[in-house]
Structure formats: C-alpha cells, structure tokens
C-alpha cells in the first residue's frame, strides 16, 4: 500500500506581535509620501525652532495649523485617491470637538484617550449619517455632503458646546463657565502646541498605513476618524465658549478649497493646506488686506487660488496623456 504525500499549501503565517509591528513599519517606510529625513526635519523645526523663534500670538496660530493639518489631509485623501469631492468633512470635525469637550468636563479620562474616542465616535456617526451619499458621485455627492455639513451645523448651533455644566449638553450659566482642560503635562500654549504637532504626526502616519492597504470602506473610515480626532485636538485650543463658526457651511467650502490648493496626491498637502488656512491667512489679515476685506472676500481669494490650482492640474494631466 503506497502512501500519498501531500504538501501543505505555501501560505505565509499571519503576522502577529512583533512581526505585525515590523510589517506595519515596513508599509509606512515603503510609502513614497513618507521621507524619514524630511519628517525628522519638519518635526525638529516644529517642536524646537518654532517655539524659540515666535511669540505667543504666532504659537497659537501654529497650534491651529497643527490641528488643521490632519483635517485638511483627510479632506484631500478622498478626492486625491478616489476622485470624489466631499464638502461634509467639517461634520466629523465638529462632532469630534463636541464629544471631546463634553467628555473633558464629564470625566477624568486622559486627554489622548478623549481624542481617540472623539475619532471613533466621529467615524461611526459620520459613516451612518453619510450612508445616503454612498450611491452618488460628482456634483450630487458635493450637494449631499454639503447638506450634511449644514445639518450638523444646525444641530451644534442648537445644543451648543459644553462649558462646565451638568446634563447631556453640559451647559452652565455665565457666572459658572469653566475653562476647557488640557493634558496636565501640556497646560501652556507652547506645550499644547507640541502635543498637537505629535498628535498630527500620529494621525498622518496612520493615514499613510491605510494608503498601502486596499481601498473601500477604509477610505471613508480614515477620513472621518482623522477629522474627528482633529476636532479632539481643536477642542482645547479655545479656552472658553467654543462656537459653531468653525464648522459651518462656509468652513466646509473653505476646507475643500485649501485641501486642493495644498495638494491632494500627497499627505504633505495637508500640511501646506493647513498653513494656507491658518498662518498665511492670519499674516494676510494682520499685515496686508485687513480684517474687513478678508471677512468679505476670503472665499473669493481662495476660490481664485483653487481655480488656478485646478487649471494647472488639468494641464499637467493633459501633458501626461491622462485626459
């Protein structure tokens, strides 16, 4: 009686523990958008050079830039990788901010945990609310997501942001308003700015890992959770009385404009777009165009920049034979 030898299929074992970490780092370092030397230089400049060279006013603006970077990157991610324009990215951004502020007053959880929870909640709610947009694209997708942003703006405007009170809303009377807490080791603006820089770096690193994976629901999940976590970082940049202005319909259009101007084919575009939207905006307002002019014509100016960016991008694609 002859025995028949059978060979096990050549299937690699699943990566676990240290091997899984090594595989993840390999995917990250293998991403063409990730240049370790450039990341180190940017990180050193952000953490040490900026705080030593700029005064408190500009530290506050660089803090806003660090917060806005993953939000802009998440808005550009869907457009640059899938070709879909979403105007509803401020919705998870606002949801993440509200969740973080409410939990900060209601619990003693460490602040990084609050940011993580904000990202998860924004991801879940953003996906559920955005389900009607799954079957549309182009102009229809832009309209649906803009209505989503408008709906969240109305809701946030009604329930407002917690300020130290009790109940679901957490609202307190004017005489009992409490300041928003920060991590115990990042109470000052400079320390919290550094915390935001590291938080943005982590979020962009996670996004790069997703870029190496298969497309699908991951695109939606990462852009929603990044915006929600960005909202968590944003929550502690305002000492008291957070308003809905940062999450309104104008902010939705502004966000997609600066994400395209910064560049949507690389996550570095999120950093550049955030610079346009925060530090450059503040510089122009303070030194060039003035507050009144900027308030009236900011969308016009950024719309012009967006148009020029799209024209140049179209010409580049025509030269490459892609159009």
C-alpha positions as CSV (number, residue, x, y, z in Angstrom):
1,X,0.0,0.0,0.0
2,X,1.6,3.2,-1.1
3,X,1.3,6.4,0.8
4,X,0.4,9.6,-0.9
5,X,2.4,12.5,0.3
6,X,0.6,15.8,0.4
7,X,2.2,19.1,0.8
8,X,0.8,21.9,2.7
9,X,0.0,25.0,0.6
10,X,2.6,27.7,0.7
11,X,0.6,30.2,2.8
12,X,2.6,32.6,4.9
13,X,1.7,32.6,8.6
14,X,-0.3,35.6,9.9
15,X,1.8,38.4,11.3
16,X,1.4,38.7,15.0
17,X,3.0,40.6,17.8
18,X,6.4,42.0,16.8
19,X,6.2,40.7,13.3
20,X,2.9,42.6,12.8
21,X,4.6,45.8,14.1
22,X,7.5,45.2,11.7
23,X,5.1,44.7,8.8
24,X,3.3,47.9,9.6
25,X,6.5,49.9,9.8
26,X,7.6,48.4,6.6
27,X,4.5,49.6,4.9
28,X,4.9,53.0,6.4
29,X,8.6,53.4,5.4
30,X,7.8,52.0,1.9
31,X,5.3,54.7,1.2
32,X,6.7,57.2,-1.3
33,X,4.9,60.0,0.5
34,X,7.0,59.2,3.6
35,X,10.5,60.5,3.6
36,X,12.1,59.8,7.0
37,X,14.6,62.6,6.7
38,X,12.0,65.2,5.7
39,X,9.7,64.1,8.5
40,X,12.6,64.4,11.1
41,X,13.5,67.9,9.8
42,X,9.9,69.1,9.9
43,X,9.4,67.6,13.3
44,X,12.5,69.2,14.8
45,X,11.6,72.6,13.3
46,X,8.0,72.3,14.6
47,X,8.9,71.2,18.1
48,X,12.0,73.3,18.8
49,X,12.7,76.0,16.3
50,X,9.2,77.4,16.1
51,X,8.7,77.8,19.9
52,X,12.1,79.5,20.2
53,X,11.6,82.0,17.3
54,X,8.0,83.1,17.6
55,X,5.9,84.8,20.3
56,X,2.7,83.6,21.9
57,X,0.5,85.1,19.2
58,X,2.1,83.0,16.4
59,X,2.5,80.0,18.6
60,X,-1.3,80.0,18.9
61,X,-1.6,80.2,15.1
62,X,0.9,77.3,14.6
63,X,-1.1,75.3,17.1
64,X,-4.2,75.8,14.8
65,X,-2.1,74.8,11.9
66,X,-1.0,71.5,13.6
67,X,-4.7,70.8,14.5
68,X,-5.9,71.6,10.9
69,X,-3.3,69.5,9.1
70,X,-4.9,66.1,9.6
71,X,-8.3,67.6,8.9
72,X,-7.2,69.1,5.6
73,X,-5.3,65.8,4.7
74,X,-8.5,63.8,5.4
75,X,-10.5,66.1,3.1
76,X,-7.9,65.7,0.3
77,X,-7.5,62.0,0.8
78,X,-10.9,61.1,-0.7
79,X,-10.5,63.5,-3.6
80,X,-6.9,62.7,-4.4
81,X,-7.2,58.9,-4.2
82,X,-10.7,58.2,-5.3
83,X,-11.7,61.4,-7.2
84,X,-14.7,62.2,-5.0
85,X,-15.4,65.7,-3.7
86,X,-16.9,65.7,-0.2
87,X,-18.0,69.0,1.4
88,X,-19.0,67.4,4.6
89,X,-15.7,67.0,6.3
90,X,-16.4,69.7,8.8
91,X,-19.2,67.5,10.2
92,X,-17.0,64.8,11.8
93,X,-14.6,67.7,12.8
94,X,-17.4,69.4,14.7
95,X,-18.7,66.1,16.2
96,X,-15.2,65.3,17.4
97,X,-14.8,68.7,19.0
98,X,-18.2,68.4,20.8
99,X,-17.5,64.9,22.1
100,X,-14.1,65.9,23.4
101,X,-15.3,69.0,25.2
102,X,-18.3,67.1,26.7
103,X,-16.2,64.2,28.0
104,X,-13.4,66.5,29.2
105,X,-15.9,68.2,31.6
106,X,-17.8,65.0,32.5
107,X,-14.9,62.6,33.0
108,X,-11.3,62.4,34.2
109,X,-10.1,60.4,31.2
110,X,-6.6,61.3,29.9
111,X,-6.8,63.7,27.1
112,X,-5.2,61.4,24.5
113,X,-8.0,58.9,25.3
114,X,-10.5,61.7,24.7
115,X,-9.0,62.4,21.3
116,X,-9.2,58.7,20.4
117,X,-12.8,58.4,21.5
118,X,-13.7,61.6,19.5
119,X,-12.2,60.0,16.4
120,X,-14.1,56.7,16.9
121,X,-17.4,58.5,17.6
122,X,-17.0,60.8,14.6
123,X,-16.2,57.8,12.4
124,X,-19.2,55.9,13.4
125,X,-21.7,58.8,13.3
126,X,-20.1,60.2,10.1
127,X,-20.5,56.9,8.3
128,X,-24.0,56.4,9.4
129,X,-25.2,59.9,8.6
130,X,-23.4,59.8,5.3
131,X,-24.9,56.5,4.1
132,X,-27.2,58.3,1.6
133,X,-24.1,59.6,-0.2
134,X,-22.7,56.1,-1.0
135,X,-24.7,55.8,-4.3
136,X,-24.0,59.3,-5.7
137,X,-20.9,61.0,-7.0
138,X,-19.8,64.2,-8.7
139,X,-22.0,67.2,-8.1
140,X,-24.6,65.2,-6.4
141,X,-22.1,64.0,-3.8
142,X,-20.9,67.5,-3.2
143,X,-24.5,68.6,-2.6
144,X,-25.4,65.8,-0.3
145,X,-22.3,66.2,1.8
146,X,-22.8,70.0,1.9
147,X,-26.3,69.3,3.3
148,X,-24.7,67.0,5.8
149,X,-22.4,69.8,6.9
150,X,-25.4,72.2,7.1
151,X,-27.3,69.7,9.2
152,X,-24.5,69.2,11.7
153,X,-24.0,73.0,11.9
154,X,-27.7,73.4,12.8
155,X,-27.5,70.7,15.5
156,X,-24.3,72.0,17.0
157,X,-25.8,75.5,17.0
158,X,-28.8,74.3,18.9
159,X,-27.2,72.1,21.5
160,X,-24.0,74.3,21.8
161,X,-20.7,73.2,23.3
162,X,-20.3,72.2,26.9
163,X,-18.8,74.7,29.3
164,X,-18.8,73.0,32.6
165,X,-22.5,72.4,33.3
166,X,-24.4,69.2,34.0
167,X,-26.8,67.2,31.9
168,X,-26.3,65.9,28.4
169,X,-25.4,69.4,27.0
170,X,-23.2,70.3,29.9
171,X,-24.1,74.0,29.7
172,X,-23.5,76.3,32.7
173,X,-24.7,79.8,33.4
174,X,-22.3,82.7,32.5
175,X,-21.1,83.0,36.1
176,X,-20.2,79.3,36.3
177,X,-18.4,78.8,33.0
178,X,-15.3,76.7,33.3
179,X,-12.2,76.7,31.1
180,X,-11.6,73.7,28.9
181,X,-9.0,71.4,30.4
182,X,-5.8,70.3,28.7
183,X,-3.4,67.4,29.4
184,X,-1.7,68.0,32.8
185,X,1.7,68.0,31.1
186,X,0.6,70.4,28.3
187,X,-1.2,73.2,30.1
188,X,0.6,76.1,28.4
189,X,0.2,77.1,24.8
190,X,3.7,76.1,23.8
191,X,3.4,72.7,25.5
192,X,-0.1,72.1,24.0
193,X,1.2,73.2,20.6
194,X,3.9,70.4,20.8
195,X,1.1,68.0,21.8
196,X,-0.9,68.9,18.7
197,X,2.2,68.5,16.5
198,X,2.8,65.0,17.8
199,X,-0.9,64.2,17.5
200,X,-0.9,65.3,13.9
201,X,2.1,63.2,13.2
202,X,0.4,60.1,14.6
203,X,-2.7,60.7,12.5
204,X,-0.8,61.3,9.3
205,X,1.2,58.1,10.0
206,X,-2.0,56.1,10.4
207,X,-3.3,57.6,7.1
208,X,-0.1,56.5,5.3
209,X,-0.6,53.0,6.6
210,X,-4.1,53.0,5.1
211,X,-2.8,54.3,1.8
212,X,-0.8,51.0,1.5
213,X,-4.0,48.9,2.0
214,X,-6.9,48.1,-0.1
215,X,-9.4,50.8,-1.0
216,X,-13.0,50.6,0.0
217,X,-14.6,51.4,3.3
218,X,-11.2,52.2,4.7
219,X,-11.2,55.5,2.7
220,X,-14.4,56.6,4.4
221,X,-13.3,55.4,7.9
222,X,-9.9,57.1,7.9
223,X,-11.1,60.4,6.6
224,X,-14.0,60.5,9.2
225,X,-11.8,59.4,12.1
226,X,-8.9,61.8,11.2
227,X,-11.3,64.7,11.1
228,X,-12.9,63.6,14.4
229,X,-9.5,63.3,16.1
230,X,-8.5,66.6,14.7
231,X,-11.6,68.0,16.3
232,X,-10.4,66.5,19.6
233,X,-7.1,68.4,19.3
234,X,-9.0,71.5,18.4
235,X,-11.2,71.4,21.5
236,X,-8.5,72.6,23.9
237,X,-7.3,75.4,21.6
238,X,-10.2,77.6,22.7
239,X,-10.2,78.3,26.5
240,X,-13.9,79.1,26.8
241,X,-17.1,79.3,24.7
242,X,-16.5,77.2,21.6
243,X,-18.8,78.4,18.8
244,X,-20.1,76.7,15.7
245,X,-18.4,79.1,13.3
246,X,-15.5,76.8,12.6
247,X,-17.9,74.0,11.5
248,X,-20.4,76.0,9.3
249,X,-21.1,75.6,5.5
250,X,-18.6,78.3,4.6
251,X,-16.0,76.4,6.6
252,X,-16.9,73.3,4.6
253,X,-16.2,75.0,1.3
254,X,-13.1,76.7,2.6
255,X,-11.7,73.3,3.8
256,X,-12.0,71.6,0.4
257,X,-10.5,74.7,-1.3
258,X,-7.4,74.7,0.9
259,X,-7.0,70.9,0.7
260,X,-6.9,71.1,-3.2
261,X,-4.6,74.2,-3.1
262,X,-2.2,72.3,-0.7
263,X,-2.2,69.2,-2.9
264,X,-4.4,66.1,-2.7
265,X,-2.0,63.5,-4.1
266,X,0.3,63.5,-1.0
267,X,-0.4,63.9,2.7
268,X,2.2,66.7,2.7
269,X,-0.6,68.7,1.0
270,X,-2.4,68.6,4.3
271,X,0.4,70.4,6.0
272,X,0.6,73.0,3.2
273,X,-3.1,73.5,3.1
274,X,-3.2,74.0,6.8
275,X,-0.5,76.6,6.5
276,X,-2.6,78.5,3.9
277,X,-5.7,78.3,6.1
278,X,-4.1,79.4,9.4
279,X,-0.7,81.1,9.5
280,X,-0.8,82.6,6.0
281,X,-4.4,83.7,6.5
282,X,-3.5,85.4,9.8
283,X,-0.5,87.1,8.2
284,X,-2.5,88.5,5.4
285,X,-5.2,89.7,7.7
286,X,-2.8,91.4,10.1
287,X,-0.4,92.9,7.5
288,X,-1.8,93.0,4.0
289,X,-5.6,93.0,3.4
290,X,-7.1,93.8,6.8
291,X,-9.9,92.1,8.8
292,X,-12.9,93.8,6.9
293,X,-11.5,93.0,3.5
294,X,-10.7,89.4,4.4
295,X,-14.1,88.8,6.0
296,X,-15.8,89.9,2.8
297,X,-13.5,88.4,0.2
298,X,-11.8,85.4,1.8
299,X,-13.8,82.8,-0.2
300,X,-13.2,84.8,-3.4
301,X,-9.5,84.8,-2.9
302,X,-9.3,81.1,-2.0
303,X,-11.7,80.3,-4.8
304,X,-9.3,82.1,-7.3
305,X,-6.4,80.0,-5.9
306,X,-8.5,76.9,-6.2
307,X,-9.3,77.7,-9.8
308,X,-5.7,78.3,-10.7
309,X,-4.7,75.0,-9.0
310,X,-7.3,73.0,-10.9
311,X,-6.2,74.6,-14.2
312,X,-2.6,73.8,-13.6
313,X,-3.5,70.3,-12.5
314,X,-5.6,69.8,-15.7
315,X,-2.7,71.0,-17.9
316,X,-0.3,68.6,-16.2
317,X,-2.7,65.7,-16.7
318,X,-3.1,66.6,-20.4
319,X,0.7,66.6,-20.9
320,X,0.8,63.1,-19.3
321,X,-2.0,61.9,-21.6
322,X,-4.3,61.2,-18.8
323,X,-7.1,63.5,-20.2
